[in-house]
Amino acid sequence: MLPSTAVIFPAAGKSQRFGGKEKKPFALIDNRAVWLRTVEQFVNRDEIKQLIIVISEEDLEMFKRKFGANIMFFDIQIVTGGKERFESVENALEILKPEIELVAIHDAVRPCLTSSFIDTVFKAAAVHGAAIPAIEVADTLKESAHGNFVDKTVSRKGLWQAQTPQVFQKKILVEAFEKRGSIKEPITDDAQLVECLGQKVKLVPGLKTNIKITSSEDLGLVDLILKNKKPDKVRPLRPFEDDDLYR
């Protein structure tokens, strides 16, 4: 039995590289918003006791209007995002239920998960206190200060590409955020804050299909992955049987 878990979905980014008509979380894959496809991966799990999505202030009214039925059906709480991702997560931490023991932070634009994969990461975090999925870097890495010419080739030895969900014992994550003011370098993910506590973060083998939607071209690839995914034992919950434009 896994500990009581909350899942935080950051969805307050500006989507500057996306290039679509709407922001990444609200783009459609087979007539269903990306964020919905992501949240669905977590709603049928017994250990999940709280779902929180972080939305930018400028998107808040639209989000509630378009997705009101889904918000109520999934019983998902909404918090307003900050200027940086870590500020958005910090806002979500403030409303965690007292009984929560594990906190998972998962990109709202990574919908290509499996139940067994989530199980593995959650179990690792329960044992080790902190766990993230990651894939060992296989491609040759080049460094270029201006993006025009190669400055040098960088060794890929020992390098891993982090994914989400990143999962932590609540007390560890809360302490990490309380002490983030002492960190001078840029913060690029939540695990970095935990590492700065001296807490070891367990690496769990990532999924190559667990891609983060970055550009509009990624939507077609994600659609293909989802259509070829083996169905989970439990059918995803939906407020309505027919998938209309937003539901």
N, C-alpha and C positions, 0 to 999 in steps of 0.2 A: 504494500500500500504506500503510495507516494504521499509526501506531506502536502498540506493545503497550499495551493499555489495561486498567485495572481499573475496575469499576463498583461504587459504594457505594450501597446502598439504605437510607436511614434509615427505620426502622419502629418506633421506640421511644417515640413520642409517646403522650400520654394519651387522645387522641381525645375531648376533653371536649365539643366541639360536635357530635359525630357523632350521638348519640342512638340508636344501634343496640344490639343485645344484646351484640355483641363489638366490639373495636376495629376501626378502618377497614381495616388491612391484612389482617385475618382474616375480614372480611365476605365473603359469597358473591355472585358474579355468575354466573348460570347454573350454579350448583353448583360453582363454582371460586373459590378464595380470590383476593382482589384482588392480593395481593403476587405470587402465581404468574403471574397474567395480565401483570403488569408485568415480571417477570424474564424471561418467555418472549420478550419483544421483543429481548433481548440475547444469548440463548444460542447462536444460530447464526452469530454474527459471528466471522470469522477473527481479528480484532485483539483480541478480548476474551480475556485471559489469566487474569483473576481476578474472581470475583464475591464480594461481601461484603454481608451483610445485618446491620443493627444492630437488636437486639431488647432490650427492657427486661428487667431482671432478673426482674420478676414474671411475665413471659410466657415466659421461657426454657424452663422444663420443658414447658409446654403446647405450645410451638412445636416442640420436638424430638419430642415424642410424636405429634403430629398430622401433622407434615410430614416425618418422618424419611426416607421414601422419596424425596421430592422434593429434600431437602437433599443426599442422596447422589448422586442422578441428575444434578442440576445442578452438582454439585461446588461448592456455595456455602458459604463460610465464615461463621461466626456470631461476632459480637462483642457484648458487653453495652453498652447505651447509657448515656449520662450524663444529668444533670439537664436540660441544654440540648442543642439540636440540634448546635451546634458541638462540644460535648464528645463527642457520639456519633460524629461524623465523625472527630474527632481520634483516638478509640479505633481506628477502622477504619484510619486512616493508619499506625498502628503495625505493622500486619501486612502491609503492601504487599510484594509480591515485588520483589526487586532489579531485575528486568528491566523493570518497569513504567515507561512514559514519560508516558502520559496517565492522568489520573484523572477519571472522570465521577461526579458525585453526582446521583442521580435519586430523587425521591420514590417510595416504594414504593406510593403510592396514585395514580399517574398511569399507567394502563395503555394509554392511547389514543395510541400512537406509530406511526410508520411507519419502515421501514428507510431510506428516502431522507431523512427528517427527521433521523434519527440520524447518517447519513452527513454531512449538511451541518454539523451542530454539531461533530462530531468533526474534520472537515477544517479548520474555522475555528479550532479550538483548536490544532491541530497547526501552523498557519501563524502565528497571532497570540499564542499562549501561553495565552490564556484566552478562552472564548466561552460565551455563554448565549443561549438563545432568549427572545424577548420580543415582546409585542404592544403596539403603540402604543395608548394609552388613547383611547377614542372617546367614552365617556359623560361627561356633565357631572359634575364632582366637587363635593360639598358637604362643608363642615367643620362638625362639631357636637361640642362638648366632652362633652355628656352624652347625646346621642342622642335628645333630645326635639324640639329646634328647630334650624333651620339658623342657624349663626353667620355663615357667609359662603360664597361660591362660590369654589372654587379653580381657578386656571388649569390646564388639562390640557396646555398647550403643552410639548412636550419630555418628556412623561411616558410611561414604558413599563412594562408589567406583566411582571415576570420569571417565567419558567417553569424547568423542568428538562427534560433533563439539563444541569447546569452542568459544563463540562469545562475542565480546566487541565493544563498541563504539571506533572508531579509536583514538580519542584524549586521551581516558583513556589508551588504550593499548600502544600507543606511549610513553606517559609519564611514564608508568610502566617500559618499556624497557630502557628509558633514565636514570632511577634511580636504575637499577638493580645492579649497582656496590656497593651500600650500603647494599646489602643483603648478610649475611654471611653464612647462611645455604644452602645446596644443593638445586638447583632449579629443581623440578620434573615435573612441568607443567606450562602452561602460566597463568592460573588462580592464581597461587601462587604469581606471580609478581604483579598482580592487587590487590590481598589481602593485600600485603605489603604497598600499597598506602593508605590503610584504606577504600578502595572501597568495598562495599558489593557485593558479587557474588550470583546471584539468582540460586537456585537449581531447575532443571527441571527433572521430572521423566524420567529416562533413559530407554532404551530398553534392555531386556535380550539378544536379538538376535544381538545387536550392539557390537559384539565381535571384539577384536583386534587380528589379526593373529600374533601369537607368535612363534608357532612351525609348522612344516610341517603337523602334524596331524590335525591342525585346518583347513586346506584347504578343507578336505572332509566335515566337519561340515558347513563351509561357503557355499560350493556348494549346500548342502542340503537346507540351509536356503534360498538361492537365488532362487532355483528352486521351492520352496513352497511359495515364496512371492507373494502377490496379486499385479498384475501389476498396475503401476501408470497410470493416465489418459493419459499422454503423453509418447509416445514411446521414449526410449533413442536414441540420435543421434549417428550415426556411419558414418565414411567416406566411408565405403563400406558395401554393404548388406551382403556379405558372411563374416563370422568371420573366418579369417585365424589365424595362430598361434599367431600373435601379435595384430591384429586389431579386 
